[in-house]
Amino acid sequence: MTEGITMTPVIEVAQARKDAEPVQRDIVFDIQKLTASYGKEPAISDVDLEIYRNVITAVIGPSGCGKSTFIRCLNRMNDLVPGAKIDGKILYQGDDLYASGVDPVEVRRRIGMVFQKANPFPKSIYDNVAWGPRVLGMRKDLDERVEKALRGAALWDEVKDRLKKNALSLSGGQQQRLCIARAIAVEPDVLLLDEPASALDPIATSAIEELMDELKRDYTLVIVTHNMQQAARVADMTAFFSLDVDEGRRTGVLVEYDETAKIFTNPSDKRTEDYVTGRFG
Amino acid sequence: MNRDRRRRIVNRTMEAVATVAAIVAIAVLAIVVISVAKRGAGAIGWDFFTKPQALFGQPGGGIANALVGTALLVVMACAMALPVGVLTAVYLTEFAPRRLAVPIQVVIDVLAGLPTIVIGIFVYALLVIGHTQSGIAGAFALAIIMLPLVARATQEVLLLVPSTLREASLALGVRRWRTVLGVILPSSVGGILTGTVLAVARAAGETAPLLFTSSIFANSVQTDVTKALPNIPVLIFTYSEQPDPALHEQAWAAALVLMAFVLVASLAAKALLARSRRKLVG
């Protein structure tokens, strides 16, 4: 399993998925002409994209092309960055996420996020998962909820005997799965994962990938990854972002968006082809 | 070659000068501790801690009333300064826009540098004139001294809390205030306590504000905070002005107690901070 992660060419991984069932296209996010800027410089520009329910969508591309910026627009995490600004529209189940009167806290409540570096609270394993539901008023059957979330994150068997231990005593991979458990404990509709496995070893990475495949039955997943193998292995749809360099300005743009097998075996854009075959990036 | 030698000599000399400076600093503290201990140790005993001041002209007596009074003053000052200081720090690090945070920061720094005699006379004018000296007025003056220390210390430890923890909480759909209450403050309790302990150590020894607000007191143990409370700093001051050498010794002994308290408090603060840092970093 572990050597497969680095040895198999991307194209073969993707081809193996070709006979997968066609993607059900039930739109969750309808993103229209999205431009996101920090200060004056746009980080991504004119992104049009539809994200589908119970599907894993991967966002790939070279460093600095705005992958993280893009995914952080989807749950309004960028609101927390001073000077961040959004143009265009993101419709979430038909509603404009950035319309006036929309409460960003409520948006984040329904669209959860897992970050690049595992960031458990310095609390016990149990409290890490239970804190969100407790604060958000989901106090009923808290023990069951915590167990369900930990099972959902494929962590229960490893931690059920030490729920009161500090979460920071877990290994990196376990901490990241705990963060996933924490995110699903509040029952969001969508889970955004920003390079969730980039700091993990291959074994922990494959555990997270298997988990994602499980999670897509209940959630819509969007994953940012710099690892093409990973995108080819787990994603149903793949969006390829690249950098547009114009008069010294570097802006992230969406180059191509299609089913994963198509992106990796028969891309329509030359830039995508160069990237997935390793000629650039 | 020559240049190289010169650099080596300069380097050695500077190192030596710095080392001597460090030794001088330690020596000053050592001399103070030793001389206070030498002069005051003789008066320290069970009676010294358990008996109140002797009546005028009588031998014996202790500082029990001053110990109780100082403890009361410090506890009340803490109760006033701690919530305001912590909330100020929370506001500055978690909520304030930059253009407000900077001036508030300056104000707090100025407050920290304010001479304590100024604070004393201010509280005197505000709470003592027209009323009477009281423990409350004394505690209020001490609280003003503690406030910037607590706020500063809290701010520093709040900045140590990784921003990834804030993000983690906010990404759950938790409001900012609940994030502060449930994640940020619990992760920084150790540091806040450290700052508080240091502020207490500082306030416990402050004399100037208490001369104005809580200096005319009885020789008995006093717990009514609406009247002036006996306290250690003023006791040291008044005893040292008395002609009786026995009282001088008691003043030295009280100074020794105060110093020991500050020392223990500083060590405790250091240990607390180390523990809270470990807890955050894992």
HADDOCK unambig.tbl for C-alpha pairs under 7 A between the chains (distance, minus, plus):
assign (segid A and resid 105 and name CA) (segid B and resid 173 and name CA) 4.85 0.50 0.50
assign (segid A and resid 105 and name CA) (segid B and resid 174 and name CA) 6.51 0.50 0.50
assign (segid A and resid 105 and name CA) (segid B and resid 175 and name CA) 6.38 0.50 0.50
assign (segid A and resid 106 and name CA) (segid B and resid 173 and name CA) 5.92 0.50 0.50
assign (segid A and resid 108 and name CA) (segid B and resid 171 and name CA) 5.40 0.50 0.50
assign (segid A and resid 108 and name CA) (segid B and resid 172 and name CA) 6.10 0.50 0.50
assign (segid A and resid 108 and name CA) (segid B and resid 173 and name CA) 4.57 0.50 0.50
assign (segid A and resid 109 and name CA) (segid B and resid 172 and name CA) 5.35 0.50 0.50
assign (segid A and resid 109 and name CA) (segid B and resid 173 and name CA) 3.67 0.50 0.50
assign (segid A and resid 112 and name CA) (segid B and resid 171 and name CA) 5.89 0.50 0.50
assign (segid A and resid 112 and name CA) (segid B and resid 172 and name CA) 6.00 0.50 0.50
assign (segid A and resid 113 and name CA) (segid B and resid 171 and name CA) 5.83 0.50 0.50
assign (segid A and resid 119 and name CA) (segid B and resid 164 and name CA) 6.15 0.50 0.50
assign (segid A and resid 119 and name CA) (segid B and resid 165 and name CA) 6.10 0.50 0.50
assign (segid A and resid 119 and name CA) (segid B and resid 168 and name CA) 6.70 0.50 0.50
assign (segid A and resid 121 and name CA) (segid B and resid 165 and name CA) 6.42 0.50 0.50
assign (segid A and resid 122 and name CA) (segid B and resid 187 and name CA) 6.67 0.50 0.50
assign (segid A and resid 122 and name CA) (segid B and resid 279 and name CA) 6.99 0.50 0.50
assign (segid A and resid 122 and name CA) (segid B and resid 280 and name CA) 6.36 0.50 0.50
assign (segid A and resid 132 and name CA) (segid B and resid 172 and name CA) 6.45 0.50 0.50
assign (segid A and resid 168 and name CA) (segid B and resid 282 and name CA) 5.44 0.50 0.50
assign (segid A and resid 183 and name CA) (segid B and resid 172 and name CA) 6.35 0.50 0.50
